Amino acid sequence: MKKKSRAAVLARQVNQTLGLEQGVRLGSDEYFKIVRIPTGSLVLDRVTGGGFALGRHYELFGDESSGKSYIVYRTMALAQRRGNLCAIVDPEHAFDYERFSFLGGDPDELLAHHPDNAEDAVAVMMLLAKHAKDELLEVIGIDSVSSLLSMEELSKDPREKDQPASQARMMSKALRRITAVNKKTLFLWTNQERVDIGVKFGNPNVTSGGRALRYYATGRIEFKRSQRIREKRHVVRHGKKIETEVTVGRWVNVHAEKDKSTRPYREGSFFFDYDLKTIDPGWEVISLGLEDGLVERSTKGVYRYTDLDDREWAGNEKVFRRYLRENEELFEEIASVIRDESENQGRGE
């Protein structure tokens, strides 16, 4: 019979004295094991070291229309597919249940809250996290921090001069309380950037809600819009059908400004296809396949991959993306290796 360590004996004595079931644990306890869930983007899975870590706070911030809400919706939809519950706190009053359904979610199994003020939102989040042990509440999305209106601000006449930093004080108190009761629920906070007019040197952009979230967050992911992709298409202008260039999508750069669960400062980019209304998974496989040496690209722009049956798939960008879109087995064969590599990088292997 294995002898209990001195630490285990002391932990049991402390817990018995205080009447706690699991107050003090050993550092090797399964409770402290980092469990990650997919983000809905292979690129973002790579940037986060295999996915978002449960029980943590993540801040998704940056440009508007850069995919932040999309990632929250997709993460929740995938969590539902695994049989877990999710909740959305929507101070913007902009939750789109049809969009959530389109991305694979079930609105009938989603808890949604339109708070009248920030304090109500915090109270709901605390209760949800506290009762998560009864029903596995895997993800709570808050979209967005910038729209959380504190009672202090709400009670004032809009014509009065604002009390400075009321939202920052509210966020500081909120994060302390939520973190104290949370066990394994993932909190995804979307946030916007503001220009700090008092900054003369360096980056003038700051996020809403003060500095509390950036300190409590395990990860801070920055989203930046990049190159727009345009194609020639026939459109009707002024009663005439003409051929012109139309924006069909945009590249978005993602950067891990902070990550305490894996290596920070990882970067990547995904292509958001406006026709598909989603991140293009084919481009993600191509990009990460090239990075991992699974896919080759010739100087003439031809992509090549040899599958497990020794069949070679080759073609230019459009052809190769069509192969991945129409052949689910081919897509999953490459994507599974990419996911494994992302998980290995998250573990530092």
FIMI-872177 format. One record per residue (C-alpha): residue number from 1; residue in one letter; x negated, y, z negated. Coordinates in steps of 0.02 Angstrom, whole numbers. Example, Ala and Ser with C-alpha at 12.3 -4.5 7.8 and 13.67 -1.06 7.14 Angstrom:
REM FIMI-872177
1, a, -615, -225, -390
2, s, -684, -53, -357
REM end
This chain:
REM FIMI-872177
1, m, 0, 0, 0
2, k, -71, 168, 52
3, k, -111, 281, -94
4, k, -24, 449, -92
5, s, -138, 598, -67
6, r, -161, 724, -206
7, a, -71, 853, -100
8, a, 80, 736, -80
9, v, 89, 706, -268
10, l, 80, 892, -306
11, a, 210, 934, -174
12, r, 331, 805, -249
13, q, 305, 876, -424
14, v, 339, 1054, -366
15, n, 495, 1003, -270
16, q, 563, 904, -417
17, t, 532, 1047, -538
18, l, 619, 1174, -426
19, g, 756, 1054, -372
20, l, 708, 1069, -190
21, e, 731, 926, -67
22, q, 600, 986, 57
23, g, 527, 1145, -17
24, v, 341, 1107, -6
25, r, 283, 993, 135
26, l, 118, 921, 193
27, g, 36, 1005, 340
28, s, 50, 841, 437
29, d, 240, 835, 416
30, e, 341, 811, 577
31, y, 434, 971, 531
32, f, 283, 1072, 587
33, k, 263, 983, 754
34, i, 290, 1103, 900
35, v, 435, 1043, 1006
36, r, 454, 1130, 1174
37, i, 603, 1143, 1290
38, p, 603, 1189, 1476
39, t, 631, 1369, 1525
40, g, 715, 1333, 1692
41, s, 559, 1389, 1785
42, l, 406, 1279, 1819
43, v, 298, 1435, 1825
44, l, 362, 1499, 1657
45, d, 340, 1324, 1584
46, r, 157, 1337, 1635
47, v, 139, 1513, 1564
48, t, 213, 1457, 1396
49, g, 111, 1298, 1385
50, g, 251, 1177, 1425
51, g, 406, 1276, 1378
52, f, 479, 1379, 1237
53, a, 440, 1316, 1061
54, l, 593, 1279, 955
55, g, 615, 1374, 792
56, r, 526, 1527, 860
57, h, 564, 1700, 927
58, y, 520, 1746, 1107
59, e, 534, 1919, 1181
60, l, 564, 1932, 1369
61, f, 532, 2111, 1421
62, g, 490, 2215, 1573
63, d, 571, 2278, 1733
64, e, 756, 2276, 1765
65, s, 820, 2142, 1885
66, s, 664, 2037, 1859
67, g, 745, 1876, 1797
68, k, 748, 1897, 1607
69, s, 934, 1860, 1585
70, y, 920, 1723, 1716
71, i, 790, 1633, 1610
72, v, 900, 1647, 1455
73, y, 1050, 1575, 1549
74, r, 950, 1434, 1626
75, t, 867, 1386, 1462
76, m, 1039, 1376, 1379
77, a, 1113, 1278, 1524
78, l, 973, 1149, 1514
79, a, 995, 1137, 1326
80, q, 1180, 1099, 1352
81, r, 1135, 960, 1474
82, r, 1035, 881, 1333
83, g, 1193, 882, 1227
84, n, 1148, 1031, 1117
85, l, 1244, 1189, 1073
86, c, 1194, 1365, 1122
87, a, 1254, 1542, 1084
88, i, 1242, 1709, 1172
89, v, 1245, 1874, 1078
90, d, 1296, 2003, 1207
91, p, 1287, 2184, 1145
92, e, 1284, 2242, 1326
93, h, 1456, 2162, 1351
94, a, 1390, 2098, 1517
95, f, 1395, 1908, 1496
96, d, 1451, 1827, 1659
97, y, 1527, 1656, 1628
98, e, 1539, 1622, 1815
99, r, 1353, 1655, 1832
100, f, 1320, 1542, 1683
101, s, 1424, 1403, 1765
102, f, 1332, 1428, 1930
103, l, 1167, 1400, 1841
104, g, 1227, 1235, 1767
105, g, 1301, 1292, 1602
106, d, 1470, 1252, 1524
107, p, 1557, 1409, 1457
108, d, 1680, 1301, 1359
109, e, 1535, 1235, 1254
110, l, 1448, 1403, 1235
111, l, 1470, 1515, 1082
112, a, 1482, 1697, 1135
113, h, 1484, 1854, 1027
114, h, 1515, 2034, 1083
115, p, 1459, 2130, 928
116, d, 1529, 2301, 886
117, n, 1366, 2344, 799
118, a, 1194, 2271, 765
119, e, 1230, 2222, 585
120, d, 1378, 2114, 641
121, a, 1266, 2031, 770
122, v, 1134, 1994, 638
123, a, 1264, 1921, 519
124, v, 1327, 1804, 657
125, m, 1151, 1751, 705
126, m, 1106, 1713, 524
127, l, 1261, 1605, 500
128, l, 1234, 1514, 664
129, a, 1052, 1477, 621
130, k, 1096, 1427, 442
131, h, 1229, 1302, 498
132, a, 1124, 1234, 641
133, k, 1077, 1082, 534
134, d, 1258, 1020, 548
135, e, 1267, 1040, 737
136, l, 1106, 1055, 836
137, l, 1112, 1237, 892
138, e, 959, 1239, 1004
139, v, 958, 1413, 1082
140, i, 1026, 1585, 1036
141, g, 1005, 1717, 1171
142, i, 1013, 1903, 1131
143, d, 1039, 2010, 1287
144, s, 976, 2139, 1249
145, v, 884, 2221, 1104
146, s, 904, 2393, 1183
147, s, 1094, 2380, 1169
148, l, 1099, 2337, 983
149, l, 1182, 2486, 900
150, s, 1148, 2506, 714
151, m, 1286, 2558, 592
152, e, 1180, 2710, 547
153, e, 1182, 2770, 727
154, l, 1364, 2721, 755
155, s, 1424, 2820, 604
156, k, 1349, 2983, 666
157, d, 1431, 3108, 781
158, p, 1350, 3089, 954
159, r, 1323, 3277, 954
160, e, 1213, 3268, 799
161, k, 1027, 3246, 810
162, d, 982, 3062, 799
163, q, 894, 2995, 646
164, p, 728, 2933, 714
165, a, 688, 2746, 714
166, s, 859, 2687, 651
167, q, 855, 2541, 774
168, a, 677, 2498, 723
169, r, 725, 2490, 539
170, m, 875, 2382, 581
171, m, 768, 2260, 684
172, s, 639, 2246, 545
173, k, 771, 2195, 418
174, a, 860, 2083, 542
175, l, 707, 1982, 590
176, r, 657, 1953, 408
177, r, 830, 1885, 368
178, i, 851, 1780, 524
179, t, 678, 1704, 510
180, a, 707, 1660, 327
181, v, 858, 1550, 364
182, n, 806, 1482, 535
183, k, 742, 1305, 551
184, k, 732, 1243, 730
185, t, 838, 1363, 832
186, l, 753, 1455, 974
187, f, 789, 1642, 984
188, l, 769, 1721, 1156
189, w, 772, 1912, 1150
190, t, 778, 2012, 1311
191, n, 712, 2188, 1299
192, q, 683, 2340, 1407
193, e, 537, 2459, 1420
194, r, 543, 2644, 1383
195, v, 416, 2780, 1423
196, d, 339, 2855, 1267
197, i, 316, 3036, 1318
198, g, 195, 3064, 1173
199, v, 63, 2949, 1248
200, k, -71, 3043, 1346
201, f, -193, 2899, 1373
202, g, -163, 2714, 1404
203, n, 1, 2627, 1441
204, p, 148, 2742, 1401
205, n, 277, 2601, 1409
206, v, 350, 2537, 1245
207, t, 491, 2414, 1208
208, s, 651, 2458, 1117
209, g, 679, 2417, 934
210, g, 511, 2464, 860
211, r, 367, 2345, 827
212, a, 450, 2213, 718
213, l, 498, 2095, 859
214, r, 324, 2095, 935
215, y, 253, 2042, 766
216, y, 384, 1909, 728
217, a, 384, 1839, 906
218, t, 283, 1683, 941
219, g, 280, 1735, 1123
220, r, 303, 1896, 1220
221, i, 326, 1872, 1407
222, e, 315, 2022, 1522
223, f, 415, 2020, 1686
224, k, 356, 2135, 1826
225, r, 439, 2151, 1996
226, s, 318, 2130, 2140
227, q, 324, 2115, 2329
228, r, 493, 2114, 2416
229, i, 515, 1987, 2558
230, r, 612, 2046, 2710
231, e, 679, 1951, 2860
232, k, 759, 2006, 3021
233, r, 946, 1974, 3021
234, h, 1099, 2032, 3114
235, v, 1205, 2157, 3016
236, v, 1345, 2276, 3057
237, r, 1306, 2461, 3040
238, h, 1424, 2600, 3093
239, g, 1534, 2477, 3186
240, k, 1390, 2401, 3284
241, k, 1301, 2235, 3263
242, i, 1114, 2265, 3256
243, e, 957, 2169, 3207
244, t, 864, 2243, 3061
245, e, 754, 2191, 2915
246, v, 848, 2138, 2758
247, t, 774, 2103, 2586
248, v, 800, 1917, 2552
249, g, 702, 1901, 2390
250, r, 566, 1967, 2280
251, w, 411, 1901, 2193
252, v, 406, 1924, 2004
253, n, 245, 1918, 1903
254, v, 254, 1847, 1727
255, h, 120, 1874, 1596
256, a, 106, 1803, 1421
257, e, 61, 1960, 1325
258, k, 64, 1857, 1165
259, d, 82, 1672, 1122
260, k, 38, 1600, 953
261, s, 88, 1422, 1001
262, t, -35, 1404, 1145
263, r, -164, 1507, 1240
264, p, -103, 1685, 1274
265, y, -130, 1791, 1430
266, r, -78, 1657, 1552
267, e, -5, 1727, 1712
268, g, 101, 1666, 1855
269, s, 227, 1720, 1985
270, f, 391, 1654, 2051
271, f, 500, 1699, 2199
272, f, 680, 1749, 2164
273, d, 784, 1705, 2316
274, y, 933, 1822, 2337
275, d, 1021, 1698, 2452
276, l, 1003, 1553, 2329
277, k, 1035, 1672, 2183
278, t, 901, 1577, 2087
279, i, 714, 1561, 2070
280, d, 656, 1463, 2222
281, p, 595, 1295, 2152
282, g, 509, 1253, 2315
283, w, 392, 1402, 2301
284, e, 355, 1356, 2120
285, v, 304, 1179, 2170
286, i, 196, 1246, 2311
287, s, 110, 1376, 2200
288, l, 76, 1260, 2053
289, g, 39, 1113, 2170
290, l, -99, 1217, 2249
291, e, -162, 1267, 2077
292, d, -168, 1086, 2017
293, g, -243, 1018, 2178
294, l, -89, 917, 2225
295, v, -47, 1017, 2381
296, e, -173, 1073, 2511
297, r, -162, 1225, 2624
298, s, -260, 1239, 2785
299, t, -332, 1399, 2857
300, k, -187, 1398, 2981
301, g, -59, 1405, 2841
302, v, -7, 1221, 2849
303, y, 36, 1138, 2683
304, r, 1, 953, 2658
305, y, 46, 825, 2526
306, t, 27, 635, 2528
307, d, 158, 548, 2420
308, l, 143, 387, 2320
309, d, 195, 286, 2473
310, d, 51, 362, 2573
311, r, 170, 464, 2680
312, e, 102, 633, 2728
313, w, 215, 785, 2721
314, a, 147, 932, 2820
315, g, 214, 1096, 2886
316, n, 210, 1283, 2873
317, e, 287, 1375, 2727
318, k, 468, 1365, 2788
319, v, 454, 1183, 2842
320, f, 370, 1126, 2682
321, r, 498, 1217, 2574
322, r, 636, 1131, 2675
323, y, 555, 962, 2640
324, l, 559, 999, 2454
325, r, 738, 1063, 2461
326, e, 807, 915, 2559
327, n, 706, 775, 2477
328, e, 741, 767, 2291
329, e, 621, 620, 2263
330, l, 478, 715, 2345
331, f, 515, 869, 2241
332, e, 524, 772, 2078
333, e, 365, 674, 2116
334, i, 262, 832, 2127
335, a, 359, 927, 1992
336, s, 337, 788, 1863
337, v, 148, 796, 1881
338, i, 155, 986, 1866
339, r, 260, 973, 1706
340, d, 137, 849, 1631
341, e, -7, 967, 1668
342, s, 87, 1112, 1588
343, e, 117, 1009, 1430
344, n, -66, 956, 1425
345, q, -121, 1136, 1438
346, g, -2, 1180, 1295
347, r, -87, 1049, 1187
348, g, -257, 1113, 1238
349, e, -305, 955, 1331
REM end
